[in-house]
Amino acid sequence: MHEERMLQDIRRKVEEVARDNGATHVRRVALWVGALAHLTEDQARARWSEMTRGTVAQDSALDIEQSKNLDDPRAQSIVLTSIEI
């Protein structure tokens, strides 16, 4: 699944930012989900919880902005918009 790969890439980026900043825990992650990304908020939360288990992002709050704009050039994307460590 394409969305799974995007979430894995985001998790790796979150871990990298935490490591580069000497953080042992990530408090909050914010994502922007394009209208054509084929990922609902519930799916994102469930997958995030599973894929961050045992990482610095485990138990991090997940803020999701779900776009409805089909014409946005990023409509098929999932974008990491912020990380709170």
C-alpha positions in Angstrom: 0.0 0.0 0.0 1.4 3.4 -1.1 0.0 5.1 2.1 1.8 2.6 4.3 5.1 3.5 2.7 4.5 7.2 3.1 3.7 6.7 6.9 6.9 4.6 7.3 8.9 7.4 5.6 7.3 9.9 8.0 8.1 7.7 11.0 11.7 7.5 9.9 11.9 11.3 9.5 10.4 11.8 13.0 13.0 9.4 14.5 15.7 11.3 12.6 14.6 14.7 13.9 14.3 13.3 17.5 17.8 11.7 17.2 19.4 14.9 15.8 17.9 16.9 18.6 18.8 14.4 21.4 15.2 13.7 22.2 14.2 10.5 23.8 10.4 11.0 23.2 8.3 12.7 20.6 5.2 14.4 22.1 3.2 15.3 19.0 3.3 14.8 15.3 1.2 16.8 12.8 0.2 15.5 9.4 -1.5 16.9 6.4 -3.4 14.2 4.4 -4.3 15.0 0.8 -7.8 14.4 -0.5 -6.6 11.6 -2.8 -4.3 9.9 -0.3 -6.8 7.1 0.3 -6.1 7.3 4.1 -8.8 8.1 6.6 -8.0 9.7 10.0 -9.0 6.5 11.7 -6.7 4.4 9.5 -3.8 6.9 10.0 -4.2 6.8 13.8 -4.4 3.0 13.9 -1.4 2.5 11.6 0.6 5.2 13.5 0.0 3.5 16.8 1.2 0.2 15.4 4.2 1.5 13.5 5.6 3.7 16.3 5.4 1.0 19.0 8.9 0.7 20.5 10.2 3.9 18.9 10.7 7.5 20.3 7.3 8.3 18.7 5.4 5.7 20.7 2.4 7.3 22.4 2.9 10.6 20.5 -0.2 12.6 19.9 -1.2 12.7 16.2 -2.8 15.8 14.7 -4.3 15.2 11.3 -5.5 17.8 8.9 -7.5 16.0 6.2 -7.7 18.0 3.0 -10.8 17.9 0.8 -9.2 19.8 -2.1 -9.0 17.4 -5.0 -7.1 20.0 -7.1 -4.2 20.5 -4.6 -1.0 19.4 -6.3 -0.3 17.4 -3.1 -3.7 15.7 -3.1 -2.1 12.2 -3.2 0.4 13.0 -0.5 0.8 12.7 3.3 2.9 15.6 4.6 4.7 15.9 7.9 3.9 19.4 9.0 5.4 19.5 12.5 7.0 17.5 15.3 7.0 18.4 19.0 9.8 16.9 21.0 
